[in-house]
């Protein structure tokens, strides 16, 4: 049995009030992960912009 299956089995045994708290926590973790990915993307944009603005990049992408 995988860890995910074990968690699901444990959740099935919990009362609805606890399941609501678990759902809130899972949604929090998901949002936190997305926020961290966004921060990394935003931090890398200035360094990547140098390459994106080169004329040879425009030429390479003009047929798409």
PyMOL Python script that loads the backbone (N, CA, C, O; Angstrom):
from pymol import cmd

cmd.read_pdbstr("""\
ATOM      1  N   UNK A   1       0.847  -1.179   0.000  1.00  0.00           N
ATOM      2  CA  UNK A   1       0.000   0.000   0.000  1.00  0.00           C
ATOM      3  C   UNK A   1       0.893   1.243   0.000  1.00  0.00           C
ATOM      4  O   UNK A   1       1.855   1.323   0.763  1.00  0.00           O
ATOM      5  N   UNK A   2       0.567   2.205  -0.857  1.00  0.00           N
ATOM      6  CA  UNK A   2       1.354   3.436  -0.926  1.00  0.00           C
ATOM      7  C   UNK A   2       0.989   4.359   0.233  1.00  0.00           C
ATOM      8  O   UNK A   2      -0.024   4.172   0.907  1.00  0.00           O
ATOM      9  N   UNK A   3       1.828   5.340   0.442  1.00  0.00           N
ATOM     10  CA  UNK A   3       1.546   6.321   1.504  1.00  0.00           C
ATOM     11  C   UNK A   3       0.259   7.080   1.209  1.00  0.00           C
ATOM     12  O   UNK A   3      -0.520   7.380   2.113  1.00  0.00           O
ATOM     13  N   UNK A   4       0.047   7.385  -0.061  1.00  0.00           N
ATOM     14  CA  UNK A   4      -1.173   8.104  -0.447  1.00  0.00           C
ATOM     15  C   UNK A   4      -2.410   7.266  -0.116  1.00  0.00           C
ATOM     16  O   UNK A   4      -3.399   7.787   0.399  1.00  0.00           O
ATOM     17  N   UNK A   5      -2.348   5.987  -0.412  1.00  0.00           N
ATOM     18  CA  UNK A   5      -3.468   5.102  -0.097  1.00  0.00           C
ATOM     19  C   UNK A   5      -3.679   4.997   1.418  1.00  0.00           C
ATOM     20  O   UNK A   5      -4.814   4.953   1.893  1.00  0.00           O
ATOM     21  N   UNK A   6      -2.584   4.959   2.161  1.00  0.00           N
ATOM     22  CA  UNK A   6      -2.678   4.901   3.617  1.00  0.00           C
ATOM     23  C   UNK A   6      -3.344   6.159   4.170  1.00  0.00           C
ATOM     24  O   UNK A   6      -4.196   6.075   5.055  1.00  0.00           O
ATOM     25  N   UNK A   7      -2.958   7.318   3.653  1.00  0.00           N
ATOM     26  CA  UNK A   7      -3.572   8.581   4.089  1.00  0.00           C
ATOM     27  C   UNK A   7      -5.065   8.579   3.767  1.00  0.00           C
ATOM     28  O   UNK A   7      -5.885   8.973   4.596  1.00  0.00           O
ATOM     29  N   UNK A   8      -5.409   8.137   2.567  1.00  0.00           N
ATOM     30  CA  UNK A   8      -6.822   8.098   2.174  1.00  0.00           C
ATOM     31  C   UNK A   8      -7.606   7.184   3.098  1.00  0.00           C
ATOM     32  O   UNK A   8      -8.704   7.533   3.533  1.00  0.00           O
ATOM     33  N   UNK A   9      -7.056   6.025   3.400  1.00  0.00           N
ATOM     34  CA  UNK A   9      -7.738   5.095   4.316  1.00  0.00           C
ATOM     35  C   UNK A   9      -7.924   5.714   5.704  1.00  0.00           C
ATOM     36  O   UNK A   9      -8.975   5.555   6.326  1.00  0.00           O
ATOM     37  N   UNK A  10      -6.901   6.418   6.181  1.00  0.00           N
ATOM     38  CA  UNK A  10      -7.009   7.078   7.492  1.00  0.00           C
ATOM     39  C   UNK A  10      -8.080   8.165   7.470  1.00  0.00           C
ATOM     40  O   UNK A  10      -8.847   8.303   8.423  1.00  0.00           O
ATOM     41  N   UNK A  11      -8.133   8.933   6.390  1.00  0.00           N
ATOM     42  CA  UNK A  11      -9.113  10.018   6.277  1.00  0.00           C
ATOM     43  C   UNK A  11     -10.531   9.459   6.260  1.00  0.00           C
ATOM     44  O   UNK A  11     -11.445  10.054   6.829  1.00  0.00           O
ATOM     45  N   UNK A  12     -10.710   8.313   5.605  1.00  0.00           N
ATOM     46  CA  UNK A  12     -12.044   7.701   5.539  1.00  0.00           C
ATOM     47  C   UNK A  12     -12.602   7.389   6.927  1.00  0.00           C
ATOM     48  O   UNK A  12     -13.818   7.331   7.111  1.00  0.00           O
ATOM     49  N   UNK A  13     -11.728   7.192   7.888  1.00  0.00           N
ATOM     50  CA  UNK A  13     -12.165   6.845   9.240  1.00  0.00           C
ATOM     51  C   UNK A  13     -12.399   8.073  10.129  1.00  0.00           C
ATOM     52  O   UNK A  13     -12.872   7.931  11.256  1.00  0.00           O
ATOM     53  N   UNK A  14     -12.081   9.245   9.649  1.00  0.00           N
ATOM     54  CA  UNK A  14     -12.198  10.465  10.444  1.00  0.00           C
ATOM     55  C   UNK A  14     -13.606  11.052  10.356  1.00  0.00           C
ATOM     56  O   UNK A  14     -14.292  10.888   9.347  1.00  0.00           O
ATOM     57  N   UNK A  15     -14.034  11.741  11.426  1.00  0.00           N
ATOM     58  CA  UNK A  15     -15.326  12.458  11.362  1.00  0.00           C
ATOM     59  C   UNK A  15     -15.224  13.645  10.390  1.00  0.00           C
ATOM     60  O   UNK A  15     -14.136  14.157  10.127  1.00  0.00           O
ATOM     61  N   UNK A  16     -16.366  14.063   9.875  1.00  0.00           N
ATOM     62  CA  UNK A  16     -16.402  15.122   8.861  1.00  0.00           C
ATOM     63  C   UNK A  16     -15.693  16.402   9.298  1.00  0.00           C
ATOM     64  O   UNK A  16     -15.044  17.057   8.483  1.00  0.00           O
ATOM     65  N   UNK A  17     -15.808  16.760  10.559  1.00  0.00           N
ATOM     66  CA  UNK A  17     -15.175  17.986  11.040  1.00  0.00           C
ATOM     67  C   UNK A  17     -13.654  17.907  10.870  1.00  0.00           C
ATOM     68  O   UNK A  17     -13.020  18.884  10.471  1.00  0.00           O
ATOM     69  N   UNK A  18     -13.081  16.762  11.167  1.00  0.00           N
ATOM     70  CA  UNK A  18     -11.633  16.589  11.003  1.00  0.00           C
ATOM     71  C   UNK A  18     -11.273  16.573   9.523  1.00  0.00           C
ATOM     72  O   UNK A  18     -10.237  17.110   9.129  1.00  0.00           O
ATOM     73  N   UNK A  19     -12.117  15.964   8.706  1.00  0.00           N
ATOM     74  CA  UNK A  19     -11.869  15.926   7.265  1.00  0.00           C
ATOM     75  C   UNK A  19     -11.840  17.341   6.699  1.00  0.00           C
ATOM     76  O   UNK A  19     -11.037  17.633   5.813  1.00  0.00           O
ATOM     77  N   UNK A  20     -12.702  18.222   7.196  1.00  0.00           N
ATOM     78  CA  UNK A  20     -12.698  19.623   6.762  1.00  0.00           C
ATOM     79  C   UNK A  20     -11.364  20.288   7.105  1.00  0.00           C
ATOM     80  O   UNK A  20     -10.827  21.047   6.298  1.00  0.00           O
ATOM     81  N   UNK A  21     -10.835  20.015   8.276  1.00  0.00           N
ATOM     82  CA  UNK A  21      -9.538  20.568   8.669  1.00  0.00           C
ATOM     83  C   UNK A  21      -8.422  20.018   7.797  1.00  0.00           C
ATOM     84  O   UNK A  21      -7.503  20.746   7.420  1.00  0.00           O
ATOM     85  N   UNK A  22      -8.504  18.736   7.481  1.00  0.00           N
ATOM     86  CA  UNK A  22      -7.502  18.113   6.606  1.00  0.00           C
ATOM     87  C   UNK A  22      -7.550  18.760   5.228  1.00  0.00           C
ATOM     88  O   UNK A  22      -6.511  19.060   4.641  1.00  0.00           O
ATOM     89  N   UNK A  23      -8.752  18.973   4.716  1.00  0.00           N
ATOM     90  CA  UNK A  23      -8.920  19.617   3.415  1.00  0.00           C
ATOM     91  C   UNK A  23      -8.328  21.028   3.426  1.00  0.00           C
ATOM     92  O   UNK A  23      -7.630  21.417   2.489  1.00  0.00           O
ATOM     93  N   UNK A  24      -8.604  21.789   4.477  1.00  0.00           N
ATOM     94  CA  UNK A  24      -8.030  23.129   4.596  1.00  0.00           C
ATOM     95  C   UNK A  24      -6.502  23.071   4.562  1.00  0.00           C
ATOM     96  O   UNK A  24      -5.860  23.884   3.898  1.00  0.00           O
ATOM     97  N   UNK A  25      -5.932  22.116   5.272  1.00  0.00           N
ATOM     98  CA  UNK A  25      -4.479  21.988   5.329  1.00  0.00           C
ATOM     99  C   UNK A  25      -3.908  21.589   3.965  1.00  0.00           C
ATOM    100  O   UNK A  25      -2.884  22.125   3.540  1.00  0.00           O
ATOM    101  N   UNK A  26      -4.559  20.662   3.288  1.00  0.00           N
ATOM    102  CA  UNK A  26      -4.105  20.242   1.957  1.00  0.00           C
ATOM    103  C   UNK A  26      -4.161  21.421   0.987  1.00  0.00           C
ATOM    104  O   UNK A  26      -3.236  21.616   0.199  1.00  0.00           O
ATOM    105  N   UNK A  27      -5.223  22.197   1.036  1.00  0.00           N
ATOM    106  CA  UNK A  27      -5.342  23.367   0.160  1.00  0.00           C
ATOM    107  C   UNK A  27      -4.280  24.413   0.500  1.00  0.00           C
ATOM    108  O   UNK A  27      -3.749  25.067  -0.397  1.00  0.00           O
ATOM    109  N   UNK A  28      -3.968  24.575   1.782  1.00  0.00           N
ATOM    110  CA  UNK A  28      -2.902  25.476   2.197  1.00  0.00           C
ATOM    111  C   UNK A  28      -1.563  25.027   1.615  1.00  0.00           C
ATOM    112  O   UNK A  28      -0.817  25.841   1.071  1.00  0.00           O
ATOM    113  N   UNK A  29      -1.259  23.742   1.727  1.00  0.00           N
ATOM    114  CA  UNK A  29       0.005  23.218   1.194  1.00  0.00           C
ATOM    115  C   UNK A  29       0.092  23.398  -0.319  1.00  0.00           C
ATOM    116  O   UNK A  29       1.155  23.718  -0.851  1.00  0.00           O
ATOM    117  N   UNK A  30      -1.016  23.192  -1.000  1.00  0.00           N
ATOM    118  CA  UNK A  30      -1.054  23.359  -2.456  1.00  0.00           C
ATOM    119  C   UNK A  30      -0.792  24.822  -2.838  1.00  0.00           C
ATOM    120  O   UNK A  30      -0.010  25.098  -3.748  1.00  0.00           O
ATOM    121  N   UNK A  31      -1.444  25.745  -2.146  1.00  0.00           N
ATOM    122  CA  UNK A  31      -1.248  27.179  -2.412  1.00  0.00           C
ATOM    123  C   UNK A  31       0.185  27.596  -2.092  1.00  0.00           C
ATOM    124  O   UNK A  31       0.780  28.382  -2.829  1.00  0.00           O
ATOM    125  N   UNK A  32       0.737  27.080  -1.007  1.00  0.00           N
ATOM    126  CA  UNK A  32       2.114  27.392  -0.626  1.00  0.00           C
ATOM    127  C   UNK A  32       3.085  26.931  -1.702  1.00  0.00           C
ATOM    128  O   UNK A  32       4.020  27.652  -2.051  1.00  0.00           O
ATOM    129  N   UNK A  33       2.867  25.742  -2.223  1.00  0.00           N
ATOM    130  CA  UNK A  33       3.725  25.208  -3.279  1.00  0.00           C
ATOM    131  C   UNK A  33       3.646  26.066  -4.543  1.00  0.00           C
ATOM    132  O   UNK A  33       4.664  26.363  -5.168  1.00  0.00           O
ATOM    133  N   UNK A  34       2.429  26.457  -4.909  1.00  0.00           N
ATOM    134  CA  UNK A  34       2.250  27.293  -6.097  1.00  0.00           C
ATOM    135  C   UNK A  34       2.913  28.648  -5.902  1.00  0.00           C
ATOM    136  O   UNK A  34       3.506  29.183  -6.839  1.00  0.00           O
ATOM    137  N   UNK A  35       2.825  29.212  -4.701  1.00  0.00           N
ATOM    138  CA  UNK A  35       3.432  30.501  -4.392  1.00  0.00           C
ATOM    139  C   UNK A  35       4.955  30.417  -4.501  1.00  0.00           C
ATOM    140  O   UNK A  35       5.592  31.328  -5.029  1.00  0.00           O
ATOM    141  N   UNK A  36       5.536  29.329  -4.003  1.00  0.00           N
ATOM    142  CA  UNK A  36       6.982  29.154  -4.085  1.00  0.00           C
ATOM    143  C   UNK A  36       7.436  29.036  -5.537  1.00  0.00           C
ATOM    144  O   UNK A  36       8.470  29.592  -5.908  1.00  0.00           O
ATOM    145  N   UNK A  37       6.670  28.313  -6.365  1.00  0.00           N
ATOM    146  CA  UNK A  37       7.005  28.184  -7.788  1.00  0.00           C
ATOM    147  C   UNK A  37       6.929  29.546  -8.475  1.00  0.00           C
ATOM    148  O   UNK A  37       7.767  29.870  -9.316  1.00  0.00           O
ATOM    149  N   UNK A  38       5.921  30.343  -8.112  1.00  0.00           N
ATOM    150  CA  UNK A  38       5.779  31.673  -8.694  1.00  0.00           C
ATOM    151  C   UNK A  38       6.960  32.559  -8.312  1.00  0.00           C
ATOM    152  O   UNK A  38       7.477  33.301  -9.147  1.00  0.00           O
ATOM    153  N   UNK A  39       7.389  32.482  -7.054  1.00  0.00           N
ATOM    154  CA  UNK A  39       8.539  33.279  -6.610  1.00  0.00           C
ATOM    155  C   UNK A  39       9.800  32.907  -7.389  1.00  0.00           C
ATOM    156  O   UNK A  39      10.570  33.784  -7.778  1.00  0.00           O
ATOM    157  N   UNK A  40      10.009  31.626  -7.613  1.00  0.00           N
ATOM    158  CA  UNK A  40      11.179  31.166  -8.366  1.00  0.00           C
ATOM    159  C   UNK A  40      11.100  31.670  -9.802  1.00  0.00           C
ATOM    160  O   UNK A  40      12.097  32.124 -10.363  1.00  0.00           O
ATOM    161  N   UNK A  41       9.917  31.589 -10.392  1.00  0.00           N
ATOM    162  CA  UNK A  41       9.730  32.056 -11.762  1.00  0.00           C
ATOM    163  C   UNK A  41      10.010  33.555 -11.865  1.00  0.00           C
ATOM    164  O   UNK A  41      10.701  34.006 -12.778  1.00  0.00           O
ATOM    165  N   UNK A  42       9.471  34.311 -10.927  1.00  0.00           N
ATOM    166  CA  UNK A  42       9.671  35.758 -10.951  1.00  0.00           C
ATOM    167  C   UNK A  42      11.137  36.126 -10.710  1.00  0.00           C
ATOM    168  O   UNK A  42      11.634  37.090 -11.291  1.00  0.00           O
ATOM    169  N   UNK A  43      11.826  35.372  -9.865  1.00  0.00           N
ATOM    170  CA  UNK A  43      13.232  35.656  -9.581  1.00  0.00           C
ATOM    171  C   UNK A  43      14.119  35.366 -10.787  1.00  0.00           C
ATOM    172  O   UNK A  43      15.130  36.039 -10.987  1.00  0.00           O
ATOM    173  N   UNK A  44      13.752  34.377 -11.588  1.00  0.00           N
ATOM    174  CA  UNK A  44      14.594  34.011 -12.729  1.00  0.00           C
ATOM    175  C   UNK A  44      14.305  34.857 -13.962  1.00  0.00           C
ATOM    176  O   UNK A  44      15.123  34.892 -14.882  1.00  0.00           O
ATOM    177  N   UNK A  45      13.176  35.532 -14.004  1.00  0.00           N
ATOM    178  CA  UNK A  45      12.781  36.298 -15.191  1.00  0.00           C
ATOM    179  C   UNK A  45      13.808  37.339 -15.617  1.00  0.00           C
ATOM    180  O   UNK A  45      14.100  37.407 -16.811  1.00  0.00           O
ATOM    181  N   UNK A  46      14.379  38.157 -14.734  1.00  0.00           N
ATOM    182  CA  UNK A  46      15.336  39.170 -15.194  1.00  0.00           C
ATOM    183  C   UNK A  46      16.572  38.579 -15.883  1.00  0.00           C
ATOM    184  O   UNK A  46      17.066  39.141 -16.861  1.00  0.00           O
ATOM    185  N   UNK A  47      17.062  37.465 -15.381  1.00  0.00           N
ATOM    186  CA  UNK A  47      18.243  36.870 -16.006  1.00  0.00           C
ATOM    187  C   UNK A  47      17.886  36.220 -17.344  1.00  0.00           C
ATOM    188  O   UNK A  47      18.694  36.232 -18.273  1.00  0.00           O
ATOM    189  N   UNK A  48      16.700  35.662 -17.445  1.00  0.00           N
ATOM    190  CA  UNK A  48      16.288  35.048 -18.710  1.00  0.00           C
ATOM    191  C   UNK A  48      15.912  36.098 -19.754  1.00  0.00           C
ATOM    192  O   UNK A  48      16.039  35.862 -20.956  1.00  0.00           O
ATOM    193  N   UNK A  49      15.448  37.257 -19.287  1.00  0.00           N
ATOM    194  CA  UNK A  49      15.039  38.323 -20.199  1.00  0.00           C
ATOM    195  C   UNK A  49      16.176  38.715 -21.144  1.00  0.00           C
ATOM    196  O   UNK A  49      15.936  39.048 -22.305  1.00  0.00           O
ATOM    197  N   UNK A  50      17.417  38.675 -20.643  1.00  0.00           N
ATOM    198  CA  UNK A  50      18.563  39.040 -21.483  1.00  0.00           C
ATOM    199  C   UNK A  50      18.608  38.187 -22.747  1.00  0.00           C
ATOM    200  O   UNK A  50      18.871  38.691 -23.838  1.00  0.00           O
ATOM    201  N   UNK A  51      18.348  36.886 -22.589  1.00  0.00           N
ATOM    202  CA  UNK A  51      18.356  36.001 -23.752  1.00  0.00           C
ATOM    203  C   UNK A  51      17.108  36.173 -24.603  1.00  0.00           C
ATOM    204  O   UNK A  51      17.180  36.104 -25.830  1.00  0.00           O
ATOM    205  N   UNK A  52      15.960  36.398 -23.962  1.00  0.00           N
ATOM    206  CA  UNK A  52      14.719  36.519 -24.709  1.00  0.00           C
ATOM    207  C   UNK A  52      14.727  37.716 -25.649  1.00  0.00           C
ATOM    208  O   UNK A  52      14.084  37.683 -26.698  1.00  0.00           O
ATOM    209  N   UNK A  53      15.442  38.765 -25.287  1.00  0.00           N
ATOM    210  CA  UNK A  53      15.399  40.004 -26.070  1.00  0.00           C
ATOM    211  C   UNK A  53      16.468  40.073 -27.151  1.00  0.00           C
ATOM    212  O   UNK A  53      16.632  41.118 -27.781  1.00  0.00           O
ATOM    213  N   UNK A  54      17.189  39.002 -27.379  1.00  0.00           N
ATOM    214  CA  UNK A  54      18.216  38.987 -28.423  1.00  0.00           C
ATOM    215  C   UNK A  54      17.559  38.822 -29.792  1.00  0.00           C
ATOM    216  O   UNK A  54      16.575  38.094 -29.925  1.00  0.00           O
ATOM    217  N   UNK A  55      18.105  39.502 -30.821  1.00  0.00           N
ATOM    218  CA  UNK A  55      17.545  39.377 -32.175  1.00  0.00           C
ATOM    219  C   UNK A  55      17.517  37.931 -32.674  1.00  0.00           C
ATOM    220  O   UNK A  55      16.577  37.535 -33.364  1.00  0.00           O
ATOM    221  N   UNK A  56      18.531  37.145 -32.334  1.00  0.00           N
ATOM    222  CA  UNK A  56      18.542  35.755 -32.798  1.00  0.00           C
ATOM    223  C   UNK A  56      17.402  34.935 -32.180  1.00  0.00           C
ATOM    224  O   UNK A  56      16.947  33.959 -32.777  1.00  0.00           O
ATOM    225  N   UNK A  57      16.945  35.326 -30.997  1.00  0.00           N
ATOM    226  CA  UNK A  57      15.790  34.657 -30.398  1.00  0.00           C
ATOM    227  C   UNK A  57      14.527  34.980 -31.191  1.00  0.00           C
ATOM    228  O   UNK A  57      13.708  34.101 -31.456  1.00  0.00           O
ATOM    229  N   UNK A  58      14.379  36.252 -31.567  1.00  0.00           N
ATOM    230  CA  UNK A  58      13.219  36.628 -32.382  1.00  0.00           C
ATOM    231  C   UNK A  58      13.209  35.844 -33.686  1.00  0.00           C
ATOM    232  O   UNK A  58      12.163  35.369 -34.128  1.00  0.00           O
ATOM    233  N   UNK A  59      14.366  35.715 -34.289  1.00  0.00           N
ATOM    234  CA  UNK A  59      14.469  34.984 -35.559  1.00  0.00           C
ATOM    235  C   UNK A  59      14.133  33.510 -35.355  1.00  0.00           C
ATOM    236  O   UNK A  59      13.450  32.914 -36.187  1.00  0.00           O
ATOM    237  N   UNK A  60      14.597  32.925 -34.274  1.00  0.00           N
ATOM    238  CA  UNK A  60      14.341  31.507 -34.018  1.00  0.00           C
ATOM    239  C   UNK A  60      12.861  31.205 -33.793  1.00  0.00           C
ATOM    240  O   UNK A  60      12.398  30.106 -34.097  1.00  0.00           O
ATOM    241  N   UNK A  61      12.122  32.171 -33.265  1.00  0.00           N
ATOM    242  CA  UNK A  61      10.714  31.938 -32.935  1.00  0.00           C
ATOM    243  C   UNK A  61       9.739  32.515 -33.953  1.00  0.00           C
ATOM    244  O   UNK A  61       8.529  32.379 -33.770  1.00  0.00           O
ATOM    245  N   UNK A  62      10.214  33.151 -35.011  1.00  0.00           N
ATOM    246  CA  UNK A  62       9.323  33.850 -35.913  1.00  0.00           C
ATOM    247  C   UNK A  62       8.401  32.926 -36.706  1.00  0.00           C
ATOM    248  O   UNK A  62       7.354  33.381 -37.166  1.00  0.00           O
ATOM    249  N   UNK A  63       8.736  31.672 -36.882  1.00  0.00           N
ATOM    250  CA  UNK A  63       7.889  30.756 -37.650  1.00  0.00           C
ATOM    251  C   UNK A  63       6.862  30.017 -36.814  1.00  0.00           C
ATOM    252  O   UNK A  63       6.106  29.204 -37.343  1.00  0.00           O
ATOM    253  N   UNK A  64       6.823  30.280 -35.542  1.00  0.00           N
ATOM    254  CA  UNK A  64       5.871  29.563 -34.680  1.00  0.00           C
ATOM    255  C   UNK A  64       4.568  30.294 -34.524  1.00  0.00           C
ATOM    256  O   UNK A  64       3.671  29.816 -33.830  1.00  0.00           O
TER     257      UNK A  64
END
""", "prot")
cmd.dss("prot")
cmd.show_as("cartoon", "prot")
cmd.util.cbc("prot")
cmd.orient("prot")
